[in-house]
């Protein structure tokens, strides 16, 4: 099954030598790719949550119902 997956990925254009070079580069940054990826996901999730939080209403100087 593994060989079939690898062959499918190769036919789909995945370059395993390039992927290995990326892995080596990520490791040189001082982290494991999975850990780095998990940290990025966590930051992205927090950013999305912050965007969805209700924003306080800003004072509108033209508002008439005071």
C-alpha positions as CSV (number, residue, x, y, z in Angstrom):
1,X,0.0,0.0,0.0
2,X,2.9,2.4,0.9
3,X,4.4,1.9,-2.6
4,X,1.1,2.7,-4.2
5,X,0.7,5.9,-2.2
6,X,4.3,7.0,-3.1
7,X,3.7,6.2,-6.8
8,X,0.4,8.2,-6.7
9,X,2.2,11.1,-5.1
10,X,5.0,11.0,-7.7
11,X,2.5,10.9,-10.5
12,X,0.7,13.9,-8.9
13,X,3.9,15.9,-9.1
14,X,5.3,15.5,-5.6
15,X,9.1,15.8,-5.6
16,X,10.4,13.7,-2.7
17,X,14.0,15.1,-2.9
18,X,12.5,18.6,-2.6
19,X,10.4,17.5,0.3
20,X,13.4,16.0,2.1
21,X,15.3,19.3,1.5
22,X,12.3,21.2,3.1
23,X,12.4,18.8,6.0
24,X,16.1,19.5,6.6
25,X,15.5,23.2,6.3
26,X,12.7,23.1,8.9
27,X,14.9,21.1,11.3
28,X,17.7,23.7,10.9
29,X,15.3,26.3,12.3
30,X,15.4,24.4,15.6
31,X,12.2,22.5,15.6
32,X,10.5,19.4,14.4
33,X,8.3,20.2,11.4
34,X,5.3,18.7,13.1
35,X,5.8,20.9,16.2
36,X,6.4,24.0,14.1
37,X,3.3,23.2,12.1
38,X,1.2,22.7,15.3
39,X,2.4,26.0,16.6
40,X,1.4,27.8,13.4
41,X,-2.0,26.2,13.5
42,X,-2.4,27.3,17.1
43,X,-1.6,30.9,16.2
44,X,-3.9,30.8,13.2
45,X,-6.7,29.5,15.4
46,X,-6.2,32.2,18.0
47,X,-6.2,34.8,15.3
48,X,-9.5,33.5,13.8
49,X,-11.0,33.4,17.3
50,X,-9.9,37.0,17.9
51,X,-11.5,38.1,14.6
52,X,-14.8,36.5,15.6
53,X,-15.0,38.1,19.1
54,X,-17.5,40.8,19.3
55,X,-15.9,44.2,19.0
56,X,-16.8,47.0,21.4
57,X,-18.9,49.7,19.8
58,X,-16.9,52.8,19.1
59,X,-18.4,56.1,20.2
60,X,-20.2,57.7,17.3
61,X,-20.2,61.5,17.5
62,X,-23.1,61.7,15.1
63,X,-25.3,59.4,17.2
64,X,-28.6,61.1,18.1
65,X,-30.0,58.7,20.8
66,X,-28.0,60.0,23.8
